[in-house]
Amino acid sequence: MVTKEDITQNWLPRYTGLQLEEVPEYLLLTNFDDYVHRFAAKFSVPVRGEGRPFRSALAGDLGIINFGMGSPNAATVIDLLSAVQPKAVLFLGKCGGLKKRTEVGDFVLPIGAIRGEGTSDAYLPKEVPALPAFSVQRAASHIIRMRSLDYWTGTVYTTNRRVWEHDEAFKSYLNEIRAMAIDMETATLFSAGFKNRIPLGALLLVSDQPMVPEGVKTEASDAKVSSQFVDSHIEIGIETLNEIKDHGQSVRHLKF
């Protein structure tokens, strides 16, 4: 266990219960077991990794992994996936909408993320922006529009702070930086993905409107979001990976 490769090749099976050769080349990432169970039901496959930190479901060359909440877990799953170097990864996360014009159920396809969480500092200098792989975002955009849906774009602010909705000074800061949404993982995933040479994008679902008291997420409101919007979120993710796998066109960009 001397090199990073030694560690990640040993730890990926330990965290997931999957053998390295089982991990698909095209992956969805999520924070929620519900997403994994819905994916498994759609393809009539079992949920893997019960009792492990990261649960998953596999369907041929597609798969989904729940890495849990927060930027440290986000960094860990990307480091471990470097052991198998997937061809495309799409994060299906939930976010808080920071603008009055965003509504619960809207999609946000970020062009970048603001690194307010700190974990990404272990991967890139502070002045380096957290950016997704354009090829993944382009495919997601195409699938959304093919479904006659729309999405917001812009930046997402990533924080390690879970309870902030009461803090008026922090909310003033969020207004000042003009972020479209807030979450706890996206900037870390973009940074760690770039560092580990993994093409990674994100499609976020607006699950709450935390800038106003009546918009703060509750158990009841989150259940409503899950019942109305999560299946569509997963389906778009699956179709995006299939688009990349079957029809992906090359994009000229800076190589890793």
Secondary structure as GFF3:
##gff-version 3
##sequence-region A 1 256
A	DSSP	alpha_helix	4	16	.	.	.	ID=ss1
A	DSSP	three_ten_helix	20	22	.	.	.	ID=ss2
A	DSSP	beta_strand	26	30	.	.	.	ID=ss3
A	DSSP	alpha_helix	33	43	.	.	.	ID=ss4
A	DSSP	beta_strand	55	59	.	.	.	ID=ss5
A	DSSP	beta_strand	62	66	.	.	.	ID=ss6
A	DSSP	alpha_helix	71	81	.	.	.	ID=ss7
A	DSSP	beta_strand	88	97	.	.	.	ID=ss8
A	DSSP	beta_strand	107	108	.	.	.	ID=ss9
A	DSSP	beta_strand	112	116	.	.	.	ID=ss10
A	DSSP	three_ten_helix	119	122	.	.	.	ID=ss11
A	DSSP	alpha_helix	134	146	.	.	.	ID=ss12
A	DSSP	beta_strand	155	159	.	.	.	ID=ss13
A	DSSP	alpha_helix	168	177	.	.	.	ID=ss14
A	DSSP	beta_strand	181	183	.	.	.	ID=ss15
A	DSSP	alpha_helix	186	195	.	.	.	ID=ss16
A	DSSP	beta_strand	200	208	.	.	.	ID=ss17
A	DSSP	three_ten_helix	213	215	.	.	.	ID=ss18
A	DSSP	alpha_helix	219	247	.	.	.	ID=ss19
###
